[in-house]
Amino acid sequence: MSIGRDYVFREHWLAMMGQRWYHSRRPGRRLRLALGIYRYALGRARPGERIFDHENLLRCYHLLRLEGGPGAGIDGLSFDDFSPADIAKALRAVSAAIREGRYRPHPTRLVRVRKPGGGFRVLRLRTLVDRVVGKAIHEALKGFFDMRLLPTCFAFRGRSSPLHLLARLFWIMIDQERFVVTTDDIRQAFDNVRIVDAMRAVRRHLDDADLLNMIEIVLRGSEGEARTVGLDQGCPLSPSLFTQTVDLLLDRPYAADPENPPQLRFADNLAAASRDEPEALRAQQRTIELLNIGGMALKGPSQPVDLRDERAQVEILGLIVSRKNGRLRLSVSPDAWTDLASMLEKAHLAPNPARTSSEAITGWVSAYGAAFEGEDRDVIVDIQRIATRLGFHESCQEVNLRKTIRKARERWRSYCDQARQTGNR
């Protein structure tokens, strides 16, 4: 199913107007908003005229500012360098350039970021105004794109987290008795996406030529037609288009064969649950073949892990899955503990180190709290030991840690219930 310009614009416009309606307390303003929605419902505007309107670009700028994220681009300008008047003037110019067909992204700034497991990831950081343009497209289309992904995809859609994937994997293993797990990563996933494949994935759902052309301009960046491979990780549009591309090249062809065991994906991380090792290896080979067609490859491939052997364990997205006394269990991986220490070290560089460290600890416990069942005291001691060593003992009070752990467990149980309900349909 594809959509035309009317649908894209209506979905984006109604979402934006709905937010303004909710926050407006003046009857006159509410009437004007209602009339705006009515005029839009008649299809009197093209999607690009709203997506790239300077007011919508300014809204996306404020969203980016709230989210934080990548640093300055090649021009060296960050949020702090723009006054409200400056950014409004700059985005009016960008909006006009897009309407007149003159807009082209600036060159990117290359930044090397160390990976927790070793090595470096190279980020291509765009200028702030170019990120705003990518954000505007992303905000307009993300809901529509999310609805068209398979339920086996969990990253870059809504509020999905690694725990959603793990809950679904647990249900599959228990319900279908598939305890042989294979985990793999796609090697340099964003860097190896072909632009032609990304656009082919988008064209499945969109048929507005102007909007498709603008998406391609954003993807190709300053290099234009000369760029044929790679999505910039510093562009807000890249994650959703990466997911759409892998959905086209891997997820759907793999799921179309009922002989393949269930395979779940979180961004470029794959996890498959099989009944035995031969089945796991056949499925892995099929994944390799499909990725090769799209110019991508696995980092490994890794060896299947049979969790029927209670001495075995497998790491998935920072959590270790094992099976004890016939029951699946989670525990925190050493890399996750290293990440906590790294976040606290970086907190010293923040404008408000105490608040930043407290937020880092709370976020980390929220992400991994599902693995702390029955081990509260030991885990709390370990967290406090790391925080104290790095000068943040006041940021990890025991009462707050216990509360966060309890909430994390409740969320995990709700995810498991959702996975069971979805699987039983």
C-alpha positions as a Markdown table, in Angstrom:
| # | Residue | x | y | z |
|---|---|---|---|---|
| 1 | Met | 0.0 | 0.0 | 0.0 |
| 2 | Ser | 1.3 | 3.4 | -0.9 |
| 3 | Ile | 0.0 | 6.9 | 0.0 |
| 4 | Gly | -0.2 | 10.1 | -1.9 |
| 5 | Arg | 0.5 | 13.7 | -1.0 |
| 6 | Asp | -3.0 | 14.2 | 0.6 |
| 7 | Tyr | -2.5 | 11.4 | 3.1 |
| 8 | Val | 1.0 | 12.4 | 4.1 |
| 9 | Phe | 0.0 | 16.0 | 4.7 |
| 10 | Arg | -3.2 | 15.2 | 6.5 |
| 11 | Glu | -1.5 | 12.8 | 9.0 |
| 12 | His | 1.3 | 15.3 | 9.7 |
| 13 | Trp | -1.0 | 18.4 | 9.8 |
| 14 | Leu | -3.6 | 16.8 | 12.1 |
| 15 | Ala | -0.8 | 15.7 | 14.5 |
| 16 | Met | 0.7 | 19.1 | 14.7 |
| 17 | Met | -2.7 | 20.9 | 14.9 |
| 18 | Gly | -3.9 | 18.5 | 17.6 |
| 19 | Gln | -0.9 | 19.5 | 19.8 |
| 20 | Arg | -1.7 | 23.2 | 19.3 |
| 21 | Trp | -5.4 | 22.5 | 20.1 |
| 22 | Tyr | -4.6 | 20.7 | 23.3 |
| 23 | His | -2.4 | 23.5 | 24.6 |
| 24 | Ser | -4.7 | 26.4 | 23.5 |
| 25 | Arg | -7.1 | 27.8 | 26.1 |
| 26 | Arg | -8.6 | 30.6 | 24.0 |
| 27 | Pro | -11.9 | 29.9 | 22.2 |
| 28 | Gly | -10.9 | 32.2 | 19.3 |
| 29 | Arg | -7.6 | 30.4 | 18.7 |
| 30 | Arg | -9.4 | 27.0 | 18.9 |
| 31 | Leu | -11.8 | 28.1 | 16.2 |
| 32 | Arg | -8.9 | 29.2 | 13.9 |
| 33 | Leu | -7.3 | 25.8 | 14.5 |
| 34 | Ala | -10.5 | 24.0 | 13.7 |
| 35 | Leu | -10.8 | 25.9 | 10.5 |
| 36 | Gly | -7.2 | 25.1 | 9.6 |
| 37 | Ile | -7.9 | 21.4 | 10.1 |
| 38 | Tyr | -11.0 | 21.7 | 7.9 |
| 39 | Arg | -9.2 | 23.5 | 5.1 |
| 40 | Tyr | -6.5 | 20.8 | 5.3 |
| 41 | Ala | -9.0 | 18.0 | 5.1 |
| 42 | Leu | -10.1 | 19.4 | 1.7 |
| 43 | Gly | -6.5 | 18.8 | 0.5 |
| 44 | Arg | -5.7 | 22.3 | -0.4 |
| 45 | Ala | -2.0 | 22.1 | 0.2 |
| 46 | Arg | 0.9 | 19.8 | -0.8 |
| 47 | Pro | 2.8 | 17.9 | 1.9 |
| 48 | Gly | 6.1 | 19.7 | 1.3 |
| 49 | Glu | 4.4 | 23.0 | 1.9 |
| 50 | Arg | 3.7 | 22.1 | 5.5 |
| 51 | Ile | 6.6 | 19.8 | 6.2 |
| 52 | Phe | 9.1 | 22.4 | 5.1 |
| 53 | Asp | 7.2 | 25.4 | 6.2 |
| 54 | His | 9.4 | 27.6 | 8.3 |
| 55 | Glu | 7.1 | 27.3 | 11.3 |
| 56 | Asn | 7.2 | 23.5 | 11.2 |
| 57 | Leu | 11.0 | 23.6 | 10.7 |
| 58 | Leu | 11.2 | 25.8 | 13.8 |
| 59 | Arg | 9.1 | 23.2 | 15.7 |
| 60 | Cys | 11.5 | 20.5 | 14.7 |
| 61 | Tyr | 14.5 | 22.6 | 15.7 |
| 62 | His | 13.0 | 22.8 | 19.2 |
| 63 | Leu | 12.5 | 19.1 | 19.3 |
| 64 | Leu | 16.1 | 18.5 | 18.4 |
| 65 | Arg | 17.2 | 21.0 | 21.1 |
| 66 | Leu | 15.2 | 19.1 | 23.7 |
| 67 | Glu | 16.6 | 15.7 | 22.6 |
| 68 | Gly | 20.2 | 16.9 | 22.6 |
| 69 | Gly | 22.3 | 14.6 | 20.5 |
| 70 | Pro | 25.1 | 15.1 | 18.0 |
| 71 | Gly | 27.5 | 18.1 | 18.3 |
| 72 | Ala | 28.2 | 20.8 | 15.8 |
| 73 | Gly | 28.5 | 20.1 | 12.1 |
| 74 | Ile | 31.3 | 21.3 | 9.8 |
| 75 | Asp | 30.2 | 25.0 | 10.3 |
| 76 | Gly | 31.0 | 24.6 | 14.1 |
| 77 | Leu | 27.5 | 26.0 | 15.0 |
| 78 | Ser | 25.5 | 24.5 | 17.9 |
| 79 | Phe | 22.2 | 25.3 | 19.6 |
| 80 | Asp | 23.9 | 27.9 | 21.8 |
| 81 | Asp | 25.1 | 29.8 | 18.8 |
| 82 | Phe | 21.6 | 30.7 | 17.6 |
| 83 | Ser | 19.3 | 33.3 | 19.2 |
| 84 | Pro | 15.6 | 32.8 | 18.6 |
| 85 | Ala | 15.7 | 35.5 | 15.9 |
| 86 | Asp | 18.8 | 33.9 | 14.2 |
| 87 | Ile | 17.4 | 30.4 | 13.9 |
| 88 | Ala | 14.0 | 31.8 | 12.7 |
| 89 | Lys | 15.8 | 33.8 | 10.0 |
| 90 | Ala | 18.0 | 30.8 | 9.0 |
| 91 | Leu | 15.0 | 28.4 | 8.8 |
| 92 | Arg | 13.0 | 30.9 | 6.7 |
| 93 | Ala | 15.9 | 30.9 | 4.2 |
| 94 | Val | 16.0 | 27.1 | 4.2 |
| 95 | Ser | 12.3 | 26.8 | 3.7 |
| 96 | Ala | 12.5 | 29.2 | 0.7 |
| 97 | Ala | 15.5 | 27.3 | -0.8 |
| 98 | Ile | 13.5 | 24.0 | -0.5 |
| 99 | Arg | 10.4 | 25.6 | -2.2 |
| 100 | Glu | 12.6 | 27.0 | -5.0 |
| 101 | Gly | 14.5 | 23.7 | -5.5 |
| 102 | Arg | 17.8 | 25.2 | -4.4 |
| 103 | Tyr | 18.4 | 23.3 | -1.2 |
| 104 | Arg | 21.4 | 21.1 | -1.0 |
| 105 | Pro | 22.9 | 19.7 | 2.3 |
| 106 | His | 26.2 | 21.0 | 3.5 |
| 107 | Pro | 29.3 | 18.7 | 3.8 |
| 108 | Thr | 29.5 | 16.7 | 7.0 |
| 109 | Arg | 32.0 | 16.6 | 9.8 |
| 110 | Leu | 33.6 | 13.2 | 10.6 |
| 111 | Val | 33.8 | 12.2 | 14.3 |
| 112 | Arg | 35.2 | 9.0 | 15.6 |
| 113 | Val | 33.4 | 7.6 | 18.7 |
| 114 | Arg | 34.9 | 4.8 | 20.7 |
| 115 | Lys | 32.7 | 1.7 | 21.0 |
| 116 | Pro | 32.3 | 0.0 | 24.4 |
| 117 | Gly | 33.5 | -3.3 | 22.9 |
| 118 | Gly | 36.5 | -1.8 | 21.3 |
| 119 | Gly | 37.2 | 0.0 | 18.0 |
| 120 | Phe | 35.6 | 3.1 | 16.7 |
| 121 | Arg | 32.3 | 4.2 | 15.1 |
| 122 | Val | 32.6 | 7.0 | 12.6 |
| 123 | Leu | 29.8 | 9.6 | 12.7 |
| 124 | Arg | 29.1 | 12.0 | 9.9 |
| 125 | Leu | 27.7 | 15.0 | 11.6 |
| 126 | Arg | 25.5 | 17.4 | 9.6 |
| 127 | Thr | 25.0 | 21.1 | 10.2 |
| 128 | Leu | 22.2 | 22.0 | 12.6 |
| 129 | Val | 19.9 | 23.3 | 9.8 |
| 130 | Asp | 20.4 | 20.2 | 7.7 |
| 131 | Arg | 19.5 | 18.1 | 10.8 |
| 132 | Val | 16.3 | 20.1 | 11.1 |
| 133 | Val | 15.3 | 19.3 | 7.6 |
| 134 | Gly | 15.9 | 15.6 | 8.2 |
| 135 | Lys | 14.0 | 15.8 | 11.4 |
| 136 | Ala | 11.0 | 17.5 | 9.7 |
| 137 | Ile | 10.7 | 14.6 | 7.2 |
| 138 | His | 11.1 | 12.0 | 10.0 |
| 139 | Glu | 8.4 | 13.6 | 12.1 |
| 140 | Ala | 6.0 | 13.7 | 9.2 |
| 141 | Leu | 6.5 | 10.1 | 8.2 |
| 142 | Lys | 7.6 | 8.1 | 11.2 |
| 143 | Gly | 4.1 | 7.0 | 12.3 |
| 144 | Phe | 3.1 | 5.9 | 8.9 |
| 145 | Phe | 6.4 | 4.0 | 8.4 |
| 146 | Asp | 6.2 | 2.4 | 11.8 |
| 147 | Met | 2.8 | 0.8 | 11.0 |
| 148 | Arg | 4.2 | -0.9 | 8.0 |
| 149 | Leu | 7.1 | -2.7 | 9.7 |
| 150 | Leu | 6.8 | -6.4 | 10.7 |
| 151 | Pro | 6.2 | -7.1 | 14.4 |
| 152 | Thr | 9.6 | -8.8 | 14.5 |
| 153 | Cys | 11.3 | -5.3 | 14.2 |
| 154 | Phe | 11.8 | -3.4 | 17.5 |
| 155 | Ala | 14.2 | -0.5 | 17.0 |
| 156 | Phe | 13.5 | 3.0 | 15.7 |
| 157 | Arg | 9.8 | 2.6 | 16.0 |
| 158 | Gly | 7.7 | 4.2 | 18.7 |
| 159 | Arg | 9.0 | 3.4 | 22.2 |
| 160 | Ser | 10.3 | 0.0 | 21.5 |
| 161 | Ser | 13.3 | -1.1 | 23.6 |
| 162 | Pro | 15.6 | -4.1 | 23.8 |
| 163 | Leu | 13.3 | -5.5 | 26.6 |
| 164 | His | 10.5 | -5.7 | 24.1 |
| 165 | Leu | 12.6 | -7.9 | 21.9 |
| 166 | Leu | 13.7 | -10.1 | 24.8 |
| 167 | Ala | 10.1 | -10.5 | 26.0 |
| 168 | Arg | 9.1 | -11.7 | 22.6 |
| 169 | Leu | 12.1 | -14.0 | 22.3 |
| 170 | Phe | 11.3 | -15.5 | 25.7 |
| 171 | Trp | 7.7 | -16.2 | 24.7 |
| 172 | Ile | 8.9 | -17.8 | 21.4 |
| 173 | Met | 11.4 | -20.0 | 23.2 |
| 174 | Ile | 8.9 | -21.2 | 25.9 |
| 175 | Asp | 5.8 | -21.5 | 23.7 |
| 176 | Gln | 7.5 | -23.2 | 20.7 |
| 177 | Glu | 10.3 | -24.9 | 22.7 |
| 178 | Arg | 13.0 | -23.2 | 20.6 |
| 179 | Phe | 16.0 | -22.9 | 23.0 |
| 180 | Val | 18.8 | -22.8 | 20.4 |
| 181 | Val | 19.6 | -19.1 | 20.0 |
| 182 | Thr | 21.7 | -17.4 | 17.3 |
| 183 | Thr | 22.7 | -13.7 | 17.7 |
| 184 | Asp | 24.4 | -11.7 | 15.0 |
| 185 | Asp | 25.1 | -8.1 | 14.0 |
| 186 | Ile | 25.0 | -6.5 | 10.6 |
| 187 | Arg | 28.5 | -5.2 | 9.9 |
| 188 | Gln | 28.8 | -1.4 | 9.5 |
| 189 | Ala | 25.1 | -1.4 | 8.9 |
| 190 | Phe | 24.4 | 2.2 | 8.1 |
| 191 | Asp | 27.6 | 2.6 | 6.1 |
| 192 | Asn | 26.6 | -0.2 | 3.7 |
| 193 | Val | 23.0 | 0.8 | 2.9 |
| 194 | Arg | 22.7 | 1.5 | -0.8 |
| 195 | Ile | 20.8 | 4.7 | -1.5 |
| 196 | Val | 18.9 | 3.1 | -4.4 |
| 197 | Asp | 17.7 | 0.4 | -1.9 |
| 198 | Ala | 16.7 | 3.0 | 0.7 |
| 199 | Met | 14.6 | 4.8 | -2.0 |
| 200 | Arg | 13.1 | 1.6 | -3.2 |
| 201 | Ala | 12.0 | 0.9 | 0.3 |
| 202 | Val | 10.4 | 4.3 | 0.7 |
| 203 | Arg | 8.7 | 4.2 | -2.7 |
| 204 | Arg | 6.7 | 1.2 | -1.5 |
| 205 | His | 4.7 | 3.6 | 0.7 |
| 206 | Leu | 5.0 | 7.0 | -0.9 |
| 207 | Asp | 4.1 | 8.2 | -4.4 |
| 208 | Asp | 4.6 | 12.0 | -4.1 |
| 209 | Ala | 7.4 | 12.8 | -6.5 |
| 210 | Asp | 8.4 | 16.1 | -4.8 |
| 211 | Leu | 8.7 | 14.5 | -1.4 |
| 212 | Leu | 10.5 | 11.5 | -2.7 |
| 213 | Asn | 13.0 | 13.8 | -4.5 |
| 214 | Met | 13.5 | 15.8 | -1.2 |
| 215 | Ile | 14.2 | 12.6 | 0.7 |
| 216 | Glu | 16.8 | 11.5 | -1.8 |
| 217 | Ile | 18.5 | 14.9 | -1.7 |
| 218 | Val | 18.7 | 14.6 | 2.1 |
| 219 | Leu | 20.1 | 11.0 | 1.9 |
| 220 | Arg | 22.8 | 11.8 | -0.7 |
| 221 | Gly | 23.9 | 14.9 | 1.1 |
| 222 | Ser | 26.4 | 17.3 | -0.3 |
| 223 | Glu | 27.9 | 14.7 | -2.7 |
| 224 | Gly | 24.7 | 14.4 | -4.6 |
| 225 | Glu | 24.5 | 11.8 | -7.3 |
| 226 | Ala | 28.1 | 10.8 | -6.6 |
| 227 | Arg | 27.0 | 9.3 | -3.3 |
| 228 | Thr | 25.6 | 5.8 | -3.8 |
| 229 | Val | 26.2 | 4.1 | -0.5 |
| 230 | Gly | 25.8 | 5.0 | 3.2 |
| 231 | Leu | 23.4 | 6.7 | 5.6 |
| 232 | Asp | 24.7 | 9.4 | 7.9 |
| 233 | Gln | 24.1 | 8.3 | 11.5 |
| 234 | Gly | 24.0 | 12.0 | 12.5 |
| 235 | Cys | 20.9 | 12.6 | 10.3 |
| 236 | Pro | 17.5 | 12.2 | 12.1 |
| 237 | Leu | 16.0 | 10.6 | 9.0 |
| 238 | Ser | 18.6 | 7.8 | 8.7 |
| 239 | Pro | 17.4 | 5.4 | 11.4 |
| 240 | Ser | 13.9 | 5.1 | 10.1 |
| 241 | Leu | 15.1 | 4.7 | 6.5 |
| 242 | Phe | 17.7 | 2.1 | 7.6 |
| 243 | Thr | 14.9 | 0.1 | 9.2 |
| 244 | Gln | 12.7 | 0.4 | 6.1 |
| 245 | Thr | 15.6 | -0.8 | 3.9 |
| 246 | Val | 16.4 | -3.8 | 6.1 |
| 247 | Asp | 12.7 | -4.6 | 6.2 |
| 248 | Leu | 12.7 | -4.7 | 2.4 |
| 249 | Leu | 15.9 | -6.6 | 2.0 |
| 250 | Leu | 15.9 | -9.0 | 5.0 |
| 251 | Asp | 12.9 | -9.1 | 7.2 |
| 252 | Arg | 10.1 | -9.7 | 4.7 |
| 253 | Pro | 12.0 | -12.2 | 2.4 |
| 254 | Tyr | 13.1 | -14.1 | 5.5 |
| 255 | Ala | 9.6 | -14.2 | 7.1 |
| 256 | Ala | 8.0 | -15.2 | 3.8 |
| 257 | Asp | 9.6 | -18.7 | 4.1 |
| 258 | Pro | 7.7 | -20.7 | 6.8 |
| 259 | Glu | 10.7 | -23.0 | 7.1 |
| 260 | Asn | 12.8 | -20.3 | 8.7 |
| 261 | Pro | 12.7 | -20.1 | 12.5 |
| 262 | Pro | 11.5 | -16.8 | 14.1 |
| 263 | Gln | 14.1 | -14.0 | 13.8 |
| 264 | Leu | 13.8 | -10.7 | 15.7 |
| 265 | Arg | 15.7 | -7.5 | 14.9 |
| 266 | Phe | 16.7 | -4.5 | 17.0 |
| 267 | Ala | 18.3 | -2.0 | 14.6 |
| 268 | Asp | 21.3 | -4.0 | 13.2 |
| 269 | Asn | 21.1 | -6.7 | 16.0 |
| 270 | Leu | 19.5 | -10.1 | 15.1 |
| 271 | Ala | 18.3 | -12.9 | 17.3 |
| 272 | Ala | 16.8 | -16.1 | 16.1 |
| 273 | Ala | 15.3 | -19.0 | 18.1 |
| 274 | Ser | 15.5 | -22.5 | 16.6 |
| 275 | Arg | 14.7 | -26.1 | 17.7 |
| 276 | Asp | 18.2 | -27.5 | 17.0 |
| 277 | Glu | 21.6 | -26.4 | 15.7 |
| 278 | Pro | 21.1 | -27.6 | 12.0 |
| 279 | Glu | 18.0 | -25.5 | 11.8 |
| 280 | Ala | 19.8 | -22.5 | 13.3 |
| 281 | Leu | 22.7 | -22.8 | 10.8 |
| 282 | Arg | 20.3 | -23.0 | 7.9 |
| 283 | Ala | 18.5 | -19.9 | 9.0 |
| 284 | Gln | 21.7 | -18.1 | 9.5 |
| 285 | Gln | 22.9 | -19.0 | 6.0 |
| 286 | Arg | 19.6 | -17.7 | 4.6 |
| 287 | Thr | 20.2 | -14.4 | 6.4 |
| 288 | Ile | 23.7 | -14.1 | 5.0 |
| 289 | Glu | 22.3 | -14.7 | 1.5 |
| 290 | Leu | 19.6 | -12.0 | 1.8 |
| 291 | Leu | 22.0 | -9.5 | 3.2 |
| 292 | Asn | 24.6 | -10.1 | 0.5 |
| 293 | Ile | 22.0 | -9.4 | -2.1 |
| 294 | Gly | 21.6 | -5.9 | -0.5 |
| 295 | Gly | 25.4 | -5.4 | -0.3 |
| 296 | Met | 25.5 | -6.1 | 3.5 |
| 297 | Ala | 27.0 | -8.8 | 5.6 |
| 298 | Leu | 27.1 | -10.2 | 9.2 |
| 299 | Lys | 30.0 | -9.4 | 11.5 |
| 300 | Gly | 30.3 | -13.0 | 12.6 |
| 301 | Pro | 28.6 | -15.2 | 11.8 |
| 302 | Ser | 28.3 | -16.5 | 15.4 |
| 303 | Gln | 27.7 | -20.0 | 16.6 |
| 304 | Pro | 24.3 | -21.1 | 17.9 |
| 305 | Val | 23.9 | -21.4 | 21.6 |
| 306 | Asp | 21.8 | -24.3 | 23.0 |
| 307 | Leu | 20.2 | -23.0 | 26.2 |
| 308 | Arg | 18.9 | -26.5 | 27.0 |
| 309 | Asp | 22.4 | -26.9 | 28.4 |
| 310 | Glu | 22.1 | -25.0 | 31.7 |
| 311 | Arg | 25.8 | -24.1 | 31.6 |
| 312 | Ala | 25.2 | -22.1 | 28.4 |
| 313 | Gln | 24.4 | -18.4 | 28.1 |
| 314 | Val | 24.1 | -15.9 | 25.3 |
| 315 | Glu | 24.4 | -12.1 | 25.4 |
| 316 | Ile | 21.7 | -10.1 | 23.7 |
| 317 | Leu | 21.7 | -6.3 | 23.7 |
| 318 | Gly | 23.7 | -5.9 | 27.0 |
| 319 | Leu | 21.8 | -8.6 | 28.9 |
| 320 | Ile | 22.8 | -12.3 | 29.4 |
| 321 | Val | 20.1 | -14.9 | 28.8 |
| 322 | Ser | 20.5 | -18.3 | 30.5 |
| 323 | Arg | 18.3 | -21.1 | 31.7 |
| 324 | Lys | 18.4 | -22.4 | 35.3 |
| 325 | Asn | 16.1 | -25.1 | 36.6 |
| 326 | Gly | 14.0 | -25.0 | 33.4 |
| 327 | Arg | 13.4 | -21.2 | 33.8 |
| 328 | Leu | 14.8 | -18.5 | 31.5 |
| 329 | Arg | 16.8 | -15.8 | 33.4 |
| 330 | Leu | 18.4 | -12.4 | 32.7 |
| 331 | Ser | 21.6 | -11.0 | 34.1 |
| 332 | Val | 23.7 | -7.9 | 33.3 |
| 333 | Ser | 26.7 | -8.3 | 31.0 |
| 334 | Pro | 30.1 | -7.0 | 31.9 |
| 335 | Asp | 29.9 | -4.5 | 29.0 |
| 336 | Ala | 26.8 | -3.0 | 30.5 |
| 337 | Trp | 28.6 | -2.3 | 33.8 |
| 338 | Thr | 31.4 | -0.7 | 31.7 |
| 339 | Asp | 28.9 | 1.5 | 30.0 |
| 340 | Leu | 27.6 | 2.7 | 33.4 |
| 341 | Ala | 31.1 | 3.7 | 34.5 |
| 342 | Ser | 31.7 | 5.4 | 31.2 |
| 343 | Met | 28.5 | 7.5 | 31.5 |
| 344 | Leu | 29.5 | 8.6 | 35.0 |
| 345 | Glu | 33.0 | 9.6 | 33.8 |
| 346 | Lys | 31.4 | 11.7 | 31.1 |
| 347 | Ala | 29.0 | 13.3 | 33.6 |
| 348 | His | 31.9 | 15.3 | 35.0 |
| 349 | Leu | 32.0 | 17.2 | 31.7 |
| 350 | Ala | 28.3 | 18.2 | 31.8 |
| 351 | Pro | 27.2 | 21.7 | 33.0 |
| 352 | Asn | 25.4 | 20.0 | 36.0 |
| 353 | Pro | 27.4 | 16.9 | 36.8 |
| 354 | Ala | 25.2 | 15.9 | 39.8 |
| 355 | Arg | 22.0 | 15.9 | 37.8 |
| 356 | Thr | 23.6 | 14.3 | 34.8 |
| 357 | Ser | 25.0 | 11.4 | 36.9 |
| 358 | Ser | 21.7 | 10.9 | 38.6 |
| 359 | Glu | 19.9 | 10.7 | 35.3 |
| 360 | Ala | 22.5 | 8.3 | 33.9 |
| 361 | Ile | 22.2 | 6.0 | 36.9 |
| 362 | Thr | 18.3 | 6.1 | 36.7 |
| 363 | Gly | 18.4 | 5.4 | 32.9 |
| 364 | Trp | 20.8 | 2.6 | 33.3 |
| 365 | Val | 18.8 | 0.9 | 36.1 |
| 366 | Ser | 15.6 | 1.3 | 34.1 |
| 367 | Ala | 17.2 | -0.4 | 31.1 |
| 368 | Tyr | 18.7 | -3.3 | 33.0 |
| 369 | Gly | 16.5 | -3.5 | 36.1 |
| 370 | Ala | 14.6 | -6.5 | 34.7 |
| 371 | Ala | 17.7 | -8.6 | 35.4 |
| 372 | Phe | 18.0 | -7.7 | 39.1 |
| 373 | Glu | 15.2 | -10.0 | 40.5 |
| 374 | Gly | 16.3 | -11.5 | 43.8 |
| 375 | Glu | 19.6 | -9.6 | 43.7 |
| 376 | Asp | 18.6 | -6.1 | 44.9 |
| 377 | Arg | 21.1 | -5.7 | 47.7 |
| 378 | Asp | 24.2 | -7.0 | 45.7 |
| 379 | Val | 23.3 | -4.9 | 42.6 |
| 380 | Ile | 22.7 | -1.7 | 44.7 |
| 381 | Val | 26.1 | -2.2 | 46.4 |
| 382 | Asp | 27.8 | -2.6 | 43.0 |
| 383 | Ile | 26.2 | 0.5 | 41.6 |
| 384 | Gln | 27.1 | 2.5 | 44.7 |
| 385 | Arg | 30.7 | 1.3 | 44.5 |
| 386 | Ile | 31.1 | 2.4 | 40.9 |
| 387 | Ala | 29.4 | 5.8 | 41.6 |
| 388 | Thr | 31.5 | 6.4 | 44.7 |
| 389 | Arg | 34.7 | 5.6 | 42.9 |
| 390 | Leu | 33.8 | 8.2 | 40.3 |
| 391 | Gly | 32.7 | 10.8 | 42.9 |
| 392 | Phe | 28.9 | 10.5 | 42.6 |
| 393 | His | 27.9 | 8.7 | 45.8 |
| 394 | Glu | 25.1 | 11.2 | 46.4 |
| 395 | Ser | 23.5 | 10.4 | 43.1 |
| 396 | Cys | 22.6 | 6.8 | 44.0 |
| 397 | Gln | 20.6 | 6.7 | 47.2 |
| 398 | Glu | 19.4 | 3.2 | 48.0 |
| 399 | Val | 15.7 | 4.2 | 48.3 |
| 400 | Asn | 15.7 | 5.7 | 44.8 |
| 401 | Leu | 17.5 | 2.7 | 43.3 |
| 402 | Arg | 15.0 | 0.3 | 44.8 |
| 403 | Lys | 12.1 | 2.3 | 43.5 |
| 404 | Thr | 13.7 | 2.4 | 40.0 |
| 405 | Ile | 14.4 | -1.4 | 40.0 |
| 406 | Arg | 10.8 | -2.1 | 41.1 |
| 407 | Lys | 9.4 | 0.0 | 38.2 |
| 408 | Ala | 11.8 | -1.7 | 35.8 |
| 409 | Arg | 10.6 | -5.2 | 36.9 |
| 410 | Glu | 7.0 | -4.1 | 36.5 |
| 411 | Arg | 7.7 | -2.9 | 33.0 |
| 412 | Trp | 9.4 | -6.2 | 32.1 |
| 413 | Arg | 6.4 | -8.1 | 33.4 |
| 414 | Ser | 4.1 | -6.0 | 31.3 |
| 415 | Tyr | 6.3 | -6.5 | 28.2 |
| 416 | Cys | 6.1 | -10.3 | 28.8 |
| 417 | Asp | 2.3 | -10.1 | 29.1 |
| 418 | Gln | 2.1 | -8.1 | 25.8 |
| 419 | Ala | 4.4 | -10.6 | 24.1 |
| 420 | Arg | 2.2 | -13.5 | 25.3 |
| 421 | Gln | -1.0 | -11.8 | 24.2 |
| 422 | Thr | 0.4 | -10.9 | 20.8 |
| 423 | Gly | 1.7 | -14.5 | 20.3 |
| 424 | Asn | -1.6 | -16.1 | 21.2 |
| 425 | Arg | -3.6 | -14.1 | 18.6 |
